[in-house]
Amino acid sequence: MPEPPRILIADDERSIRLALEAGLTVSGFSVKCVRTGGEAVSATRQEAYDAVICDIFMPDGDGLSVVRELRAVSPALPIILITAQGSLELAVSAKAEGASDFLAKPFEVEALAALLRRYIAAQREVESAAQETNSLCDDLSHSGLVGRSAAMVAVYKLIAHAAYTDATVMVMGESGTGKELVARAVHQLSSRAARPFVAVNCSGLTDTLLEAELFGHTKGAFTGATGDRAGLFEAADSGTLFLDELASTSATFQASLLRALQSGEVRRVGSTQVRRVNARVIGASNAPLRELVAAGSFRADLFYRLSVLTIELPPLRERAGDIGMLAHHFLRRASGDTQPPFRLTREAIEALCAYSFPGNVRELENALMRAAALSSHRLITINCLPPHIAQAHAAPVVSGAPHAHIAHITVNDWPTIDEVQRRYLQLVLGEVGGSRRRAAAVLGLTRRTVQRLIAKYQLAASDEDEVEQEDLRDPVVDAASDRDDDPEDAPEEKEVC
């Protein structure tokens, strides 16, 4: 049996508290009473409640200030204010402070109970929808679909609807947005998940080859047909057939595809025998099919047969808020289970978010794979990104500033090992904002070794704490850093380059 909704009542009048407690308990609520606003705020911090009823005039302050404090503790908690001195100004103020509703005394307890039920039911519906959306986002992330922007949540909901039907689906979107991932997600969430998922790219194939690929062929049907062969419709029987780039197909093939979709039957090229198939078809196109239909270059009847359900994928530039999540998803996949994760510097993330990505998610993934290959110590800096992406984020350089960002260090000569070490340390310091502690973590050295190298090469670093500054002035440390034969620090210094 479900637990009754928990209600907190805050009122300084004992008779009101008793009347509300008795009436709401009879109506099926679990009630707790307090007499001040401070006690109400304290109670909500200690326990969870489904709703709060609060008098607007309290011994320790007005109910409006209580609403503000309660909203800080629980932003979505239904709060109903009650008072014997109702007015328009008071009602407006209550709503402005975040109260869910406002009741003037006297009122019927039954009316209050009905109001509570309505607010609690609405709140639980919102929470349930949020949990369902989060669960769906997590489930689809395993399919490669990543993102929590409003546009992607709308896509997730359409995928969920499509998975519970056998209707044909049309996936629209620019190249690189993940149309095949959507098709696979629909298949994996459907009752056909245990059956085959077959994908075919329709572009670049002649009508004869495409029909033979999809419908199969008999021996001798055309040159090179040395035997009977089943088509992809038959291979996807009881499963899902994904047809990508449908806009590139000819009117002749479109007529053959429409016939197969309407009848549920296929006939191999060169054969008179008809075979029934039960393949769920999902089409995709990066071209606007509706415009092609209007122009007469795509069959209207096939378009409407395919687009029973249409899922439109937004380009990456319209969901820039998902770029960070996508970047970490791709880098986790690149790291594998046995390797430490790749890390992105702040400048690298800002550059990714500033770039428009005409190639969409596919271009982002390729850029990150390149960056991972060029990274050092599994730290991806802005210099690891493709130049056209790195240039999208031009960080200002303040002359003489200790934390000036070093955008590029050009090596166009034949430097010594010592010079390479100096330049690399300078680059790392620039990426970590001059922090010796963070530079040491990136380089895999002790902080004291990094301090000695900074002093040796006279590089700028941040004033992290007085202790480190004292270390740099320590004559013992300075003397140790000048010795080339220091057995303890020599191997660490070599690791920098």
N, C-alpha and C positions, 0 to 999 in steps of 0.2 A: 504494500500500500504506500503511495507517495506521501512524503512529508507535507504538512500544511504550509502554506506561504507564511513567512516570518515577517511580522510587522512591528516596527518600533514607534511608540507614541511618546511625544515630548510635549507636556503641558504642565503648567504650574498649579492648575486647579485640580485638586484631588477628585472632586465629583465628576469632572469631565473625563479624567483618566479611568476611573472605575466604570463609568457608563460605556466608554468606547471599548475598554478591555472586555467587558461582559458581552456587549453586542457583537463585536468582531469574533470573539471566541466561539460564540454560538453559530456564527456564520462560517466557521471552518478555518479560521486563521489562528496562528500561534502568535501571541502578543506579549511584548515586553514594554513596560512603562518607565519613563524617567521624567524628572520635573524641570530640568534646565537644558539650555542649548548646549552647554559644555558637556553635560552628561550624554547628550544625544551623539555628539561628535565622537566622544570617547568610546561609546558603545559600538558605533559603526566601524571604528578602527579595530575593535577587538573581535567582533562577530559579523557575519554576513546577514544582511536583511534583504527582503524582496521589495520593501517599500517603507517610507518614513512618513508619519503624520506629525506635523509640528505646528504649535500655536505661534502666531506671528508676534505676540508680545510675551517676552520671557523675563524672568527675574534678572538674568545676567546679560541681557541684550535683546535686540529684536530678532525675529525669525529670519529676516533677510540675510543677516550676517551668518546665521546658522546654515542657511542654504548654500552660501558661498563656501563655507568650510566643508560641508557634506559633499559638495561637488568636487572639491579637491581630493577627497578620499575616494569617492565612487562617482565618476562622471555620468554614468547611465542610470543611477538609482532613481526610481520614481519617488518624488517628494511632493506631498500635498500639504499646503498651508491652510490653517483654519483661524478665523478671528471673528469677534463679535462686532467689529467696526469695519465692515466692508466698504470699499469705495473704488472708483475707477482708477484713481492714482495708485492705490495700494495694489490692485490687481495687475496694473502695468508694471509696477516695481517688482512684484513677485515673479512675474514672467521673465522680466529682464535679468533677474538674478539667477534664473535657472530652475524655478519651481515648475513642477509638472502640471499642477492645477491649484485652484484657489477656491475654498468653500467658506461661505459666511454662515455664522451661527444664527439661528438654530438650523440644524439639518437632520435628516433621517439617517440613522446608522445603516439601514438597508441600502440607502443611496450611496453612502460612503463605501460600503462593502462592494457594491457593483462597480464603482469607480476604481477601486483597488484591483479587482479582478481584471478589468479591462487593461489597466496599465501593466500589471504583472504579466498578463498573457502576451501583450505586445512586446514587452521587453524580452521574454523568453523566446518569442518567435525571432526577434532580431539576433539574439545570441545563438540560437539554433542555426539560423542562416549563415552567420559568421563562421561557426564551427564547420558547417558543411562546406563553405567556400574554402576555408583553410585546409580541410581534409582533402578536398578535390585538388587544390593547388599542390599539396604534398604528393598525392597519388600521381598527378600528371607530370610532376618533376622527374619521376623515374622514366617517363617517356621522352624526356628531353625538353618538355615545355616548361619554361621557367619564367616567373614574373608574377607580381601581385598588383599591377596597375589595373585601373578600372577597365581598360580595354581588354586586357587578358582575362580578367575574371569573367567578363561577358562571353569570351570565347570558351572558357572552361564550362560555363553553364550550357552553352549550345552543344558542346561535345557530350556532356552528360545526357542531354535530351536525345541526341542522335544515337547514343549507345543503346537506348532502350527501345529503339524502333528498327525496322528493316528497310526504312525508306532510303532512297538514293540521296546522296549528299554531294554538294558542290562546295569545294574549298577554294576561296578566292584570296589572292594576295600577291604582292610583289615577289620577285625572285629572292630566295634566301630568307623568307620569313618563317619557313617551317611547315609548309603545307603537307608534306609527307608525314611529319611528326603528328600532325592533327589527325590524319587518316589512320595512322597506327594506333593513336590513343582511342579513337572511336572503336576500332577493332578490338583492342585489348580490354576495353570496358564492356563490350557487348557479349551476348551469349555465344558468339562465334569465336571467342578468343582462343579456344583449343584447336581451331581449324586453321588452314593456311591463310597468310596474308601475302598477296602477290602484287607487286608493283611493276608498272611498265611506263616508260617515257615514250609518249606518242610522237614526239618531234623527231625529225630526221629519218623517218621510215617511209618508204613508198606505200601506197595503198595495198599492193599485193603482199608485201612483207608484213605490214601491220595486221592485215586480216589473217594471214597465216599464223602470225604470232598469237593473236587473240583467239581465233576460232579453230586453229589447227589445220592440217592438210593431209591429203592422201598421197600415196606414192604416184609420182608422175604428174602431179597437179601443175607443176611448173619446173623450170630448169633447176636442178639441184635437189628436188624433192625425191630422195632415194628411198623413202619409206613413209608409212603412216605415222602421224605425230599429233598428239593431243595439244590443244591450245591452252592459253592461260585461263580462259573462262572455265574449262574443265579442271585445270589444276587448282582453281580457287573454289571449287564446288563446296558448298556449305561454309565457306569462309568469306574473305573480302578481296575484291579486285580493285586496285587503285590505278586509275588512268590519269597520268599527269600530262600537262601541256596539251589539253584537248583543243585549244584554239588553233593549233597548227595543223589540224587534220583537214582532209578534203571533204567536200560535200558527199562524194561517193561513200567514203568510209563512215561518215556521220549517219547516212541512211542505213548502212548495215548494222551499226551499233544501236540505232534506235529500234530496229526490228528485233534484235536480241534482247534489249531491255524490256520491250513490250510483251514479247512472247515467252521469255525465259528459256528460249531454245537457241542452240547454235548449230551451224552446219559447217563442217570442215571444208576448206577450199578443195574443189575437185570431187566432192561427195554429194550424193543426194539424200543421205541419211541424216535425220534431225536428232539431236541429243538434247535432253532437258538438263539444265544446270540451275543450281540454287546459289549463285554467287551474289553477294551484296556489293554493289558498285559505288565507289566514291570517286568522283572526278575532281580535277584541279586545273586551274588556269591562272597565269600571271597577267593575262590580258583581260580587259573588261568585256566579258561575253555579252552583256546586255547591249553594249554599244555595237559589238560585232553583229548581233542579231538585227539591230536597227539598220546597220549598213548592208545587211544581206549576205554577209560572209560566214555566218554560222546559223544552222537550222534552228528556228524558233521552237519547233516541236521537241527537238532533242534538248535544247536548253531548259525548257519547262519540265521535261521528264527527268533531267538530272538534278535540277535545283529544287527538289521537294523541300530539302533543308539546305540553307546556304550559310556557310561559316566564313566570315571575312576576317582575315588576319591583318592586324594593323602593322604598318612598317615600324622599324625600330626607332626612327626619329620621332614618332608619335608616342612612344613609351620610354623616354629617356630614363625615367626613374627605375626601370628594370635593368639598366646596363650593369650596375654594380653587382646585382644578384646573378645575372648571366655570367659576368666575368669570373666570379668566384666559383660558379658551377663548372665552367670549362676548365679552370685551373685545378680544381679538386680532381676532375677526371684525368687531367694531365699528370697530376702527382701520383696517382695510383694509391693503393692501400698501404704500401710499404715505405713510401717516401714522405718526408716532411712537406707540408703544403707550400705552394708558391705564395709570395706576398706581394701586394701592389702598393707602391708609394702613393701618397696623396696626389702628387702631380700627375702620376700615370692615370689614376681614376678620373681626375678632372679633365684630362685630355680626352679620355674615352667618352666622357659624358658631353664634351663640347663638340665632338665630331658627329656629322649627320648620318654616316653609315648608309650610303646608297646601296651597298650590297647586303644590308640588313644583318640578321643574326649570323648568317654564314660568314660575312666579312669580319664580324666581331670575333668569331671563333678562330678564324685563320690568323687574325692579328695577334690574338693571345697565344696561339701555338707558336708563332714566330717569336714572340716576346719571351715565352718560356724557354725556347731553345737558346736565346741570346743572353738570358739572365745569368747573373753570378750570385752564388750562395742562395739561389732560389728567391732572390729579391728582384722584382720587375720594376725597373725605373722607367721614366718617360723616354729615355734613350733606347730602351729595348723595343719600343713600339715602332711601327712603320713611320717613316718621316712625315708622310702626309697627315697622319693622325696626331703625331707629336706636335706638329706645327699648329694644330687647332687650339692648342693651349699655350699661349705665349706668356710665360711667367715674367713679371718685371724684374729687372736686375738693378739693385740699389748700389751705386758705386761706394765701395769702402765698407758696406754693411757686413757684419760678421756672418749673417745667415743668407747672404746673397745666393740666389739659385744659379747653379752652373748648368745652363741648358745644354751646351755642347762643348766637348773638349776634342779638338781636332788633332790627330796625330799624323802629321804629314812629313815627318823627318825620321831619323833612325835614333830614337832615344836610348839612353842607357837603362839598365834594369832599375837603377836608383831613381831615374826620372819617371819611368813607368809607374813605379811604386808611389812616387809623390803625386802624380796626376790621378792615379786611381783613388788614393786616399782623399784627394781634393774633391773628386766626383762624389764619393760616398758621403762625405761631410755635407756637400751641397744638397744631396737628396734627403738627408735626415735632419736638415735644419741646423747643422753645426753641432749636434749633440754627440759628445764623446761616448756616452753610454750606448746610444743606439748604433753608432758607427762600430763600436767594439762588437756588438751583437751580430751585425751584418758580416763583419770581417772574420768573426770567429777568434778574436784576440781578447786579451784582458784589457780592461779600461786603462790601466797604467801604461801598457805597451802603446796603445793608441795615443795617450798623452805625450809619450816620449817622441813618437813619430811626428806629431803635430809640432812639437817644439823644434825637432830636428829640421823639418822642412819649412818652419815659420808660417804655418797655415792658420787661418782664423777658425775659432770654434766658440761655442756658446759658453757663457759663465754658468755652468750647471750648479755648482756649489763652491763654497769657499775652500773645502778640503782639497778639491781637485786643483784649484788655483795654487794652494800651498804646495801641492805635490810638484807642480811645474817649477816652483821657485826653490825646491829642496836641492841643495848642492850635491847631496848624495845621489839623488835621482839623476841630476844633470850629468854627474860624473859617470854614472853607470851607462847612460844613453850614448856617451861618447866612445865607449869601449867597443871595438869591433868584435872582440873575442868573448863577449858575454855568453856563456853556455846556456843560460836560462832563457834569454830573450831573442837570441839569434834565430832559432827556428820559427818563432812567432812572427818576426819581422819579415821573413821570407814568404810567409803565407799570404801577405797582403797582395802580392802580385801573382 
